[in-house]
């Protein structure tokens, strides 16, 4: 069974602070994909990143970075120098192996960035 | 940038009424999905659809739900007799063919959602 745990329900930071959103996953598959989606107050789900299980390289995209550690089954997301526009709910998700398997979401972390 | 479009953005209905939510997936995508999000909760999988048939469905997707691809562009979710607990945001998503190896493979592109309120 696939499972994604986002232990942080809500986080508040002051603008320009760095913040890390935690994600821990469970799967028995050796091939899987991990994702982060952003859900701003407007409600849509915006794709941020996909990482496959064979690629443990960390990734940086502007102020966003992701730390994938298979040894701890974690795929954490860091926002550097946070901005008010980063305020949203962030979902970590897992999609397993091949075939049309469902994308399984964590419960999300609500990030509030205060000016 | 290609996008998934959903209509209506918000629908209010009476309990027991039938509702159809519509989605236009990205044109070259072959896998289609419905997810729902009850207010303040996590996004839950309902059903996936490929090659004109359901390929996976969750326990939530009971006999009250059905999906259809009536033509080459639309993908619909029908709730036959709505219940109060069906009130949620319903997201349609689509993805490319599995196994292409391209950057788009496996990435679900979501629509903006249809908020359903059952009174």
Interface residues (C-beta under 8 A of the other chain):
Chain A: X33 X35 X37 X42 X43 X44 X45 X46 X47 X50 X91 X93 X95 X98 X99 X100 X101 X102 X103 X104 X105 X106 X107 X108
Chain B: X31 X33 X35 X41 X42 X43 X44 X45 X48 X50 X55 X56 X58 X89 X91 X93 X98 X99 X103 X106 X107 X108 X109 X110 X111 X112 X113 X115
